[in-house]
């Protein structure tokens, strides 16, 4: 199985998947198809996909009426950015 070689590539793929998941759920909501459970949407955001999730929420206007998503996903994004900044600080010291 091919895996991305850099952490940046992995983050890009994770966020693209989160974006697609949220956008697909919006499409399913519009076309009256079976929806993606909110638990899965949250998991996609929690696994460092908060940026992609928030982008899809804003561009597709999906889950914007839900306070838990509108407050939780940006909070997750801030937390994930802080974790990545902390991790990258230690990474650059070792090089």
Biopython code that builds the backbone (N, CA, C, O; Angstrom):
import numpy as np
from Bio.PDB.StructureBuilder import StructureBuilder

atoms = [
    (1, "UNK", "N", (0.840, -1.175, 0.000)),
    (1, "UNK", "CA", (0.000, 0.000, 0.000)),
    (1, "UNK", "C", (0.886, 1.239, 0.000)),
    (1, "UNK", "O", (1.879, 1.299, 0.726)),
    (2, "UNK", "N", (0.533, 2.209, -0.800)),
    (2, "UNK", "CA", (1.300, 3.438, -0.878)),
    (2, "UNK", "C", (0.805, 4.444, 0.151)),
    (2, "UNK", "O", (-0.387, 4.745, 0.220)),
    (3, "UNK", "N", (1.732, 4.958, 0.947)),
    (3, "UNK", "CA", (1.407, 5.973, 1.937)),
    (3, "UNK", "C", (2.183, 7.238, 1.620)),
    (3, "UNK", "O", (3.290, 7.171, 1.085)),
    (4, "UNK", "N", (1.613, 8.393, 1.944)),
    (4, "UNK", "CA", (2.355, 9.637, 1.717)),
    (4, "UNK", "C", (3.623, 9.658, 2.565)),
    (4, "UNK", "O", (3.638, 9.160, 3.691)),
    (5, "UNK", "N", (4.676, 10.236, 2.017)),
    (5, "UNK", "CA", (5.957, 10.208, 2.703)),
    (5, "UNK", "C", (6.149, 11.357, 3.676)),
    (5, "UNK", "O", (6.982, 11.254, 4.577)),
    (6, "UNK", "N", (5.422, 12.429, 3.530)),
    (6, "UNK", "CA", (5.612, 13.573, 4.413)),
    (6, "UNK", "C", (4.359, 13.811, 5.244)),
    (6, "UNK", "O", (3.249, 13.500, 4.811)),
    (7, "UNK", "N", (4.543, 14.361, 6.435)),
    (7, "UNK", "CA", (3.370, 14.691, 7.256)),
    (7, "UNK", "C", (2.442, 15.695, 6.566)),
    (7, "UNK", "O", (1.225, 15.636, 6.739)),
    (8, "UNK", "N", (3.012, 16.609, 5.790)),
    (8, "UNK", "CA", (2.170, 17.592, 5.091)),
    (8, "UNK", "C", (1.263, 16.908, 4.072)),
    (8, "UNK", "O", (0.099, 17.280, 3.927)),
    (9, "UNK", "N", (1.788, 15.920, 3.373)),
    (9, "UNK", "CA", (0.974, 15.183, 2.399)),
    (9, "UNK", "C", (-0.125, 14.401, 3.105)),
    (9, "UNK", "O", (-1.249, 14.317, 2.611)),
    (10, "UNK", "N", (0.198, 13.832, 4.254)),
    (10, "UNK", "CA", (-0.823, 13.100, 5.015)),
    (10, "UNK", "C", (-1.925, 14.046, 5.474)),
    (10, "UNK", "O", (-3.107, 13.712, 5.386)),
    (11, "UNK", "N", (-1.543, 15.231, 5.966)),
    (11, "UNK", "CA", (-2.551, 16.205, 6.395)),
    (11, "UNK", "C", (-3.424, 16.656, 5.240)),
    (11, "UNK", "O", (-4.631, 16.838, 5.401)),
    (12, "UNK", "N", (-2.818, 16.835, 4.080)),
    (12, "UNK", "CA", (-3.582, 17.225, 2.904)),
    (12, "UNK", "C", (-4.611, 16.155, 2.550)),
    (12, "UNK", "O", (-5.767, 16.477, 2.275)),
    (13, "UNK", "N", (-4.211, 14.915, 2.554)),
    (13, "UNK", "CA", (-5.127, 13.814, 2.222)),
    (13, "UNK", "C", (-6.238, 13.704, 3.257)),
    (13, "UNK", "O", (-7.404, 13.536, 2.900)),
    (14, "UNK", "N", (-5.886, 13.798, 4.538)),
    (14, "UNK", "CA", (-6.896, 13.713, 5.605)),
    (14, "UNK", "C", (-7.915, 14.837, 5.463)),
    (14, "UNK", "O", (-9.117, 14.602, 5.586)),
    (15, "UNK", "N", (-7.446, 16.056, 5.205)),
    (15, "UNK", "CA", (-8.359, 17.185, 5.081)),
    (15, "UNK", "C", (-9.201, 17.111, 3.815)),
    (15, "UNK", "O", (-10.356, 17.535, 3.811)),
    (16, "UNK", "N", (-8.630, 16.577, 2.741)),
    (16, "UNK", "CA", (-9.428, 16.366, 1.524)),
    (16, "UNK", "C", (-10.533, 15.354, 1.789)),
    (16, "UNK", "O", (-11.661, 15.535, 1.329)),
    (17, "UNK", "N", (-10.224, 14.295, 2.521)),
    (17, "UNK", "CA", (-11.240, 13.286, 2.848)),
    (17, "UNK", "C", (-12.345, 13.885, 3.718)),
    (17, "UNK", "O", (-13.526, 13.616, 3.501)),
    (18, "UNK", "N", (-11.958, 14.698, 4.705)),
    (18, "UNK", "CA", (-12.962, 15.345, 5.564)),
    (18, "UNK", "C", (-13.839, 16.273, 4.738)),
    (18, "UNK", "O", (-15.058, 16.292, 4.908)),
    (19, "UNK", "N", (-13.225, 17.046, 3.840)),
    (19, "UNK", "CA", (-13.987, 17.953, 2.987)),
    (19, "UNK", "C", (-14.989, 17.166, 2.143)),
    (19, "UNK", "O", (-16.162, 17.532, 2.067)),
    (20, "UNK", "N", (-14.535, 16.100, 1.517)),
    (20, "UNK", "CA", (-15.403, 15.283, 0.662)),
    (20, "UNK", "C", (-16.534, 14.672, 1.476)),
    (20, "UNK", "O", (-17.673, 14.621, 1.013)),
    (21, "UNK", "N", (-16.230, 14.207, 2.688)),
    (21, "UNK", "CA", (-17.251, 13.598, 3.537)),
    (21, "UNK", "C", (-18.350, 14.601, 3.887)),
    (21, "UNK", "O", (-19.536, 14.284, 3.792)),
    (22, "UNK", "N", (-17.959, 15.806, 4.290)),
    (22, "UNK", "CA", (-18.941, 16.837, 4.633)),
    (22, "UNK", "C", (-19.722, 17.278, 3.391)),
    (22, "UNK", "O", (-20.937, 17.461, 3.456)),
    (23, "UNK", "N", (-19.031, 17.448, 2.270)),
    (23, "UNK", "CA", (-19.715, 17.863, 1.041)),
    (23, "UNK", "C", (-20.674, 16.773, 0.566)),
    (23, "UNK", "O", (-21.769, 17.075, 0.092)),
    (24, "UNK", "N", (-20.272, 15.518, 0.689)),
    (24, "UNK", "CA", (-21.149, 14.416, 0.280)),
    (24, "UNK", "C", (-22.385, 14.370, 1.173)),
    (24, "UNK", "O", (-23.488, 14.126, 0.686)),
    (25, "UNK", "N", (-22.216, 14.600, 2.463)),
    (25, "UNK", "CA", (-23.360, 14.609, 3.366)),
    (25, "UNK", "C", (-24.326, 15.731, 3.000)),
    (25, "UNK", "O", (-25.541, 15.551, 3.082)),
    (26, "UNK", "N", (-23.804, 16.870, 2.603)),
    (26, "UNK", "CA", (-24.665, 17.971, 2.154)),
    (26, "UNK", "C", (-25.430, 17.563, 0.893)),
    (26, "UNK", "O", (-26.626, 17.826, 0.770)),
    (27, "UNK", "N", (-24.725, 16.918, -0.043)),
    (27, "UNK", "CA", (-25.378, 16.453, -1.262)),
    (27, "UNK", "C", (-26.487, 15.454, -0.924)),
    (27, "UNK", "O", (-27.573, 15.501, -1.501)),
    (28, "UNK", "N", (-26.200, 14.553, 0.017)),
    (28, "UNK", "CA", (-27.209, 13.572, 0.427)),
    (28, "UNK", "C", (-28.400, 14.246, 1.095)),
    (28, "UNK", "O", (-29.536, 13.800, 0.932)),
    (29, "UNK", "N", (-28.153, 15.307, 1.836)),
    (29, "UNK", "CA", (-29.246, 16.036, 2.481)),
    (29, "UNK", "C", (-30.145, 16.695, 1.443)),
    (29, "UNK", "O", (-31.368, 16.701, 1.584)),
    (30, "UNK", "N", (-29.536, 17.245, 0.408)),
    (30, "UNK", "CA", (-30.311, 17.924, -0.638)),
    (30, "UNK", "C", (-31.116, 16.929, -1.460)),
    (30, "UNK", "O", (-32.267, 17.196, -1.803)),
    (31, "UNK", "N", (-30.520, 15.784, -1.779)),
    (31, "UNK", "CA", (-31.158, 14.807, -2.661)),
    (31, "UNK", "C", (-31.942, 13.734, -1.913)),
    (31, "UNK", "O", (-32.381, 12.752, -2.512)),
    (32, "UNK", "N", (-32.119, 13.917, -0.607)),
    (32, "UNK", "CA", (-32.904, 13.001, 0.229)),
    (32, "UNK", "C", (-32.363, 11.569, 0.176)),
    (32, "UNK", "O", (-33.121, 10.606, 0.070)),
    (33, "UNK", "N", (-31.063, 11.458, 0.250)),
    (33, "UNK", "CA", (-30.427, 10.137, 0.305)),
    (33, "UNK", "C", (-30.028, 9.843, 1.741)),
    (33, "UNK", "O", (-30.168, 10.677, 2.636)),
    (34, "UNK", "N", (-29.527, 8.631, 1.931)),
    (34, "UNK", "CA", (-29.072, 8.237, 3.260)),
    (34, "UNK", "C", (-27.881, 9.098, 3.671)),
    (34, "UNK", "O", (-26.923, 9.255, 2.914)),
    (35, "UNK", "N", (-27.956, 9.657, 4.885)),
    (35, "UNK", "CA", (-26.961, 10.605, 5.373)),
    (35, "UNK", "C", (-25.809, 9.910, 6.081)),
    (35, "UNK", "O", (-25.910, 8.751, 6.482)),
    (36, "UNK", "N", (-24.724, 10.638, 6.223)),
    (36, "UNK", "CA", (-23.568, 10.167, 6.981)),
    (36, "UNK", "C", (-23.829, 10.515, 8.447)),
    (36, "UNK", "O", (-24.185, 11.652, 8.756)),
    (37, "UNK", "N", (-23.654, 9.547, 9.352)),
    (37, "UNK", "CA", (-23.895, 9.855, 10.769)),
    (37, "UNK", "C", (-22.979, 10.978, 11.272)),
    (37, "UNK", "O", (-21.824, 11.086, 10.861)),
    (38, "UNK", "N", (-23.520, 11.809, 12.169)),
    (38, "UNK", "CA", (-22.738, 12.924, 12.706)),
    (38, "UNK", "C", (-21.482, 12.433, 13.406)),
    (38, "UNK", "O", (-20.461, 13.120, 13.402)),
    (39, "UNK", "N", (-21.546, 11.258, 14.003)),
    (39, "UNK", "CA", (-20.369, 10.696, 14.675)),
    (39, "UNK", "C", (-19.209, 10.537, 13.692)),
    (39, "UNK", "O", (-18.061, 10.815, 14.038)),
    (40, "UNK", "N", (-19.501, 10.097, 12.478)),
    (40, "UNK", "CA", (-18.445, 9.950, 11.472)),
    (40, "UNK", "C", (-17.922, 11.303, 11.008)),
    (40, "UNK", "O", (-16.729, 11.451, 10.744)),
    (41, "UNK", "N", (-18.803, 12.282, 10.909)),
    (41, "UNK", "CA", (-18.350, 13.618, 10.540)),
    (41, "UNK", "C", (-17.416, 14.182, 11.613)),
    (41, "UNK", "O", (-16.398, 14.799, 11.298)),
    (42, "UNK", "N", (-17.772, 13.965, 12.877)),
    (42, "UNK", "CA", (-16.914, 14.415, 13.970)),
    (42, "UNK", "C", (-15.569, 13.697, 13.949)),
    (42, "UNK", "O", (-14.528, 14.320, 14.158)),
    (43, "UNK", "N", (-15.585, 12.394, 13.698)),
    (43, "UNK", "CA", (-14.335, 11.639, 13.655)),
    (43, "UNK", "C", (-13.429, 12.145, 12.535)),
    (43, "UNK", "O", (-12.214, 12.238, 12.710)),
    (44, "UNK", "N", (-14.009, 12.468, 11.403)),
    (44, "UNK", "CA", (-13.206, 13.007, 10.296)),
    (44, "UNK", "C", (-12.537, 14.313, 10.705)),
    (44, "UNK", "O", (-11.385, 14.558, 10.349)),
    (45, "UNK", "N", (-13.245, 15.146, 11.444)),
    (45, "UNK", "CA", (-12.667, 16.409, 11.911)),
    (45, "UNK", "C", (-11.637, 16.175, 13.002)),
    (45, "UNK", "O", (-10.620, 16.865, 13.051)),
    (46, "UNK", "N", (-11.886, 15.215, 13.871)),
    (46, "UNK", "CA", (-10.982, 14.963, 14.998)),
    (46, "UNK", "C", (-9.644, 14.377, 14.571)),
    (46, "UNK", "O", (-8.626, 14.638, 15.212)),
    (47, "UNK", "N", (-9.628, 13.598, 13.514)),
    (47, "UNK", "CA", (-8.379, 12.993, 13.045)),
    (47, "UNK", "C", (-7.600, 13.973, 12.164)),
    (47, "UNK", "O", (-7.177, 13.632, 11.060)),
    (48, "UNK", "N", (-7.424, 15.171, 12.663)),
    (48, "UNK", "CA", (-6.682, 16.249, 12.014)),
    (48, "UNK", "C", (-7.275, 16.657, 10.670)),
    (48, "UNK", "O", (-6.555, 17.083, 9.767)),
    (49, "UNK", "N", (-8.598, 16.524, 10.546)),
    (49, "UNK", "CA", (-9.284, 16.971, 9.344)),
    (49, "UNK", "C", (-10.183, 18.170, 9.600)),
    (49, "UNK", "O", (-11.114, 18.424, 8.835)),
    (50, "UNK", "N", (-9.914, 18.908, 10.668)),
    (50, "UNK", "CA", (-10.780, 20.033, 11.037)),
    (50, "UNK", "C", (-10.761, 21.137, 9.982)),
    (50, "UNK", "O", (-11.791, 21.764, 9.736)),
    (51, "UNK", "N", (-9.611, 21.387, 9.354)),
    (51, "UNK", "CA", (-9.554, 22.434, 8.339)),
    (51, "UNK", "C", (-10.449, 22.081, 7.151)),
    (51, "UNK", "O", (-11.219, 22.922, 6.686)),
    (52, "UNK", "N", (-10.355, 20.854, 6.660)),
    (52, "UNK", "CA", (-11.196, 20.419, 5.544)),
    (52, "UNK", "C", (-12.671, 20.418, 5.913)),
    (52, "UNK", "O", (-13.524, 20.784, 5.104)),
    (53, "UNK", "N", (-12.966, 20.005, 7.140)),
    (53, "UNK", "CA", (-14.356, 19.998, 7.605)),
    (53, "UNK", "C", (-14.917, 21.412, 7.670)),
    (53, "UNK", "O", (-16.033, 21.664, 7.214)),
    (54, "UNK", "N", (-14.141, 22.337, 8.238)),
    (54, "UNK", "CA", (-14.607, 23.721, 8.350)),
    (54, "UNK", "C", (-14.758, 24.364, 6.981)),
    (54, "UNK", "O", (-15.715, 25.099, 6.739)),
    (55, "UNK", "N", (-13.828, 24.092, 6.096)),
    (55, "UNK", "CA", (-13.920, 24.635, 4.742)),
    (55, "UNK", "C", (-15.187, 24.150, 4.039)),
    (55, "UNK", "O", (-15.883, 24.936, 3.396)),
    (56, "UNK", "N", (-15.484, 22.861, 4.160)),
    (56, "UNK", "CA", (-16.702, 22.313, 3.546)),
    (56, "UNK", "C", (-17.946, 22.890, 4.210)),
    (56, "UNK", "O", (-18.934, 23.182, 3.536)),
    (57, "UNK", "N", (-17.902, 23.054, 5.524)),
    (57, "UNK", "CA", (-19.057, 23.629, 6.219)),
    (57, "UNK", "C", (-19.358, 25.028, 5.696)),
    (57, "UNK", "O", (-20.520, 25.378, 5.489)),
    (58, "UNK", "N", (-18.327, 25.820, 5.484)),
    (58, "UNK", "CA", (-18.534, 27.199, 5.044)),
    (58, "UNK", "C", (-18.876, 27.293, 3.561)),
    (58, "UNK", "O", (-19.761, 28.057, 3.175)),
    (59, "UNK", "N", (-18.179, 26.517, 2.726)),
    (59, "UNK", "CA", (-18.437, 26.584, 1.281)),
    (59, "UNK", "C", (-19.764, 25.952, 0.892)),
    (59, "UNK", "O", (-20.463, 26.460, 0.015)),
    (60, "UNK", "N", (-20.114, 24.848, 1.537)),
    (60, "UNK", "CA", (-21.353, 24.142, 1.197)),
    (60, "UNK", "C", (-22.522, 24.567, 2.083)),
    (60, "UNK", "O", (-23.648, 24.108, 1.897)),
    (61, "UNK", "N", (-22.251, 25.438, 3.039)),
    (61, "UNK", "CA", (-23.239, 25.848, 4.037)),
    (61, "UNK", "C", (-23.911, 24.628, 4.673)),
    (61, "UNK", "O", (-25.133, 24.483, 4.667)),
    (62, "UNK", "N", (-23.060, 23.765, 5.217)),
    (62, "UNK", "CA", (-23.531, 22.514, 5.811)),
    (62, "UNK", "C", (-23.193, 22.489, 7.297)),
    (62, "UNK", "O", (-22.061, 22.778, 7.683)),
    (63, "UNK", "N", (-24.145, 22.154, 8.106)),
    (63, "UNK", "CA", (-24.022, 22.071, 9.556)),
    (63, "UNK", "C", (-23.769, 23.439, 10.196)),
    (63, "UNK", "O", (-23.278, 23.517, 11.322)),
    (64, "UNK", "N", (-24.098, 24.497, 9.491)),
    (64, "UNK", "CA", (-23.845, 25.837, 10.026)),
    (64, "UNK", "C", (-24.917, 26.271, 11.024)),
    (64, "UNK", "O", (-24.720, 27.251, 11.743)),
    (65, "UNK", "N", (-26.021, 25.580, 11.083)),
    (65, "UNK", "CA", (-27.062, 25.897, 12.069)),
    (65, "UNK", "C", (-26.870, 25.125, 13.367)),
    (65, "UNK", "O", (-27.561, 25.377, 14.355)),
    (66, "UNK", "N", (-25.939, 24.191, 13.364)),
    (66, "UNK", "CA", (-25.673, 23.372, 14.551)),
    (66, "UNK", "C", (-24.567, 24.035, 15.365)),
    (66, "UNK", "O", (-23.427, 24.135, 14.912)),
    (67, "UNK", "N", (-24.915, 24.490, 16.577)),
    (67, "UNK", "CA", (-23.936, 25.184, 17.407)),
    (67, "UNK", "C", (-22.746, 24.292, 17.738)),
    (67, "UNK", "O", (-21.607, 24.758, 17.782)),
    (68, "UNK", "N", (-23.013, 23.004, 17.972)),
    (68, "UNK", "CA", (-21.902, 22.135, 18.336)),
    (68, "UNK", "C", (-20.883, 22.007, 17.201)),
    (68, "UNK", "O", (-19.691, 21.866, 17.471)),
    (69, "UNK", "N", (-21.313, 22.052, 15.965)),
    (69, "UNK", "CA", (-20.381, 22.016, 14.833)),
    (69, "UNK", "C", (-19.726, 23.382, 14.632)),
    (69, "UNK", "O", (-18.519, 23.460, 14.402)),
    (70, "UNK", "N", (-20.502, 24.448, 14.715)),
    (70, "UNK", "CA", (-19.965, 25.782, 14.448)),
    (70, "UNK", "C", (-18.991, 26.251, 15.538)),
    (70, "UNK", "O", (-18.143, 27.105, 15.278)),
    (71, "UNK", "N", (-19.100, 25.714, 16.723)),
    (71, "UNK", "CA", (-18.148, 26.034, 17.780)),
    (71, "UNK", "C", (-17.062, 24.962, 17.900)),
    (71, "UNK", "O", (-15.893, 25.265, 18.136)),
    (72, "UNK", "N", (-17.472, 23.716, 17.734)),
    (72, "UNK", "CA", (-16.549, 22.602, 17.954)),
    (72, "UNK", "C", (-15.493, 22.439, 16.880)),
    (72, "UNK", "O", (-14.328, 22.199, 17.199)),
    (73, "UNK", "N", (-15.865, 22.562, 15.628)),
    (73, "UNK", "CA", (-14.897, 22.360, 14.545)),
    (73, "UNK", "C", (-13.826, 23.453, 14.540)),
    (73, "UNK", "O", (-12.648, 23.126, 14.403)),
    (74, "UNK", "N", (-14.178, 24.739, 14.684)),
    (74, "UNK", "CA", (-13.115, 25.747, 14.792)),
    (74, "UNK", "C", (-12.230, 25.544, 16.031)),
    (74, "UNK", "O", (-11.021, 25.772, 15.972)),
    (75, "UNK", "N", (-12.827, 25.118, 17.144)),
    (75, "UNK", "CA", (-12.028, 24.840, 18.341)),
    (75, "UNK", "C", (-11.057, 23.697, 18.079)),
    (75, "UNK", "O", (-9.899, 23.749, 18.494)),
    (76, "UNK", "N", (-11.533, 22.669, 17.389)),
    (76, "UNK", "CA", (-10.653, 21.562, 16.999)),
    (76, "UNK", "C", (-9.530, 22.044, 16.094)),
    (76, "UNK", "O", (-8.386, 21.615, 16.243)),
    (77, "UNK", "N", (-9.841, 22.920, 15.171)),
    (77, "UNK", "CA", (-8.834, 23.455, 14.256)),
    (77, "UNK", "C", (-7.748, 24.209, 15.021)),
    (77, "UNK", "O", (-6.563, 24.042, 14.732)),
    (78, "UNK", "N", (-8.131, 25.025, 15.979)),
    (78, "UNK", "CA", (-7.158, 25.759, 16.790)),
    (78, "UNK", "C", (-6.296, 24.787, 17.587)),
    (78, "UNK", "O", (-5.077, 24.942, 17.651)),
    (79, "UNK", "N", (-6.928, 23.792, 18.191)),
    (79, "UNK", "CA", (-6.181, 22.794, 18.953)),
    (79, "UNK", "C", (-5.205, 22.034, 18.057)),
    (79, "UNK", "O", (-4.046, 21.839, 18.422)),
    (80, "UNK", "N", (-5.674, 21.607, 16.887)),
    (80, "UNK", "CA", (-4.823, 20.859, 15.973)),
    (80, "UNK", "C", (-3.670, 21.714, 15.459)),
    (80, "UNK", "O", (-2.559, 21.210, 15.294)),
    (81, "UNK", "N", (-3.911, 22.989, 15.205)),
    (81, "UNK", "CA", (-2.840, 23.881, 14.767)),
    (81, "UNK", "C", (-1.795, 24.035, 15.873)),
    (81, "UNK", "O", (-0.596, 24.073, 15.595)),
    (82, "UNK", "N", (-2.248, 24.124, 17.119)),
    (82, "UNK", "CA", (-1.309, 24.232, 18.242)),
    (82, "UNK", "C", (-0.476, 22.961, 18.389)),
    (82, "UNK", "O", (0.731, 23.030, 18.621)),
    (83, "UNK", "N", (-1.112, 21.814, 18.256)),
    (83, "UNK", "CA", (-0.386, 20.539, 18.341)),
    (83, "UNK", "C", (0.630, 20.434, 17.213)),
    (83, "UNK", "O", (1.770, 20.031, 17.445)),
    (84, "UNK", "N", (0.235, 20.788, 16.005)),
    (84, "UNK", "CA", (1.161, 20.718, 14.872)),
    (84, "UNK", "C", (2.316, 21.701, 15.034)),
    (84, "UNK", "O", (3.450, 21.385, 14.676)),
    (85, "UNK", "N", (2.042, 22.880, 15.566)),
    (85, "UNK", "CA", (3.113, 23.852, 15.804)),
    (85, "UNK", "C", (4.080, 23.317, 16.854)),
    (85, "UNK", "O", (5.295, 23.459, 16.716)),
    (86, "UNK", "N", (3.544, 22.710, 17.891)),
    (86, "UNK", "CA", (4.386, 22.134, 18.946)),
    (86, "UNK", "C", (5.227, 20.986, 18.405)),
    (86, "UNK", "O", (6.416, 20.883, 18.709)),
    (87, "UNK", "N", (4.609, 20.122, 17.601)),
    (87, "UNK", "CA", (5.347, 18.995, 17.027)),
    (87, "UNK", "C", (6.403, 19.458, 16.028)),
    (87, "UNK", "O", (7.508, 18.916, 15.997)),
    (88, "UNK", "N", (6.074, 20.443, 15.221)),
    (88, "UNK", "CA", (7.028, 20.896, 14.215)),
    (88, "UNK", "C", (8.206, 21.628, 14.852)),
    (88, "UNK", "O", (9.306, 21.625, 14.300)),
    (89, "UNK", "N", (7.988, 22.248, 15.994)),
    (89, "UNK", "CA", (9.078, 22.919, 16.701)),
    (89, "UNK", "C", (10.147, 21.906, 17.096)),
    (89, "UNK", "O", (11.336, 22.146, 16.891)),
    (90, "UNK", "N", (9.736, 20.792, 17.651)),
    (90, "UNK", "CA", (10.677, 19.739, 18.017)),
    (90, "UNK", "C", (11.285, 19.073, 16.814)),
    (90, "UNK", "O", (12.427, 18.618, 16.875)),
    (91, "UNK", "N", (10.556, 19.002, 15.718)),
    (91, "UNK", "CA", (11.053, 18.355, 14.508)),
    (91, "UNK", "C", (12.190, 19.151, 13.896)),
    (91, "UNK", "O", (13.191, 18.576, 13.467)),
    (92, "UNK", "N", (12.047, 20.479, 13.850)),
    (92, "UNK", "CA", (13.080, 21.300, 13.233)),
    (92, "UNK", "C", (14.333, 21.405, 14.089)),
    (92, "UNK", "O", (15.413, 21.674, 13.563)),
    (93, "UNK", "N", (14.214, 21.201, 15.386)),
    (93, "UNK", "CA", (15.397, 21.223, 16.238)),
    (93, "UNK", "C", (16.281, 20.005, 16.001)),
    (93, "UNK", "O", (17.496, 20.077, 16.180)),
    (94, "UNK", "N", (15.684, 18.892, 15.600)),
    (94, "UNK", "CA", (16.442, 17.656, 15.383)),
    (94, "UNK", "C", (17.168, 17.640, 14.049)),
    (94, "UNK", "O", (18.108, 16.867, 13.864)),
    (95, "UNK", "N", (16.747, 18.475, 13.126)),
    (95, "UNK", "CA", (17.360, 18.450, 11.773)),
    (95, "UNK", "C", (18.667, 19.193, 11.781)),
    (95, "UNK", "O", (19.331, 19.285, 10.748)),
]
sb = StructureBuilder()
sb.init_structure("model")
sb.init_model(0)
sb.init_chain("A")
sb.init_seg("    ")
for serial, (resi, resn, name, xyz) in enumerate(atoms, 1):
    if name == "N":
        sb.init_residue(resn, " ", resi, " ")
    sb.init_atom(name, np.array(xyz, "f"), 0.0, 1.0, " ", f" {name:<3s}", serial, name[0])
structure = sb.get_structure()
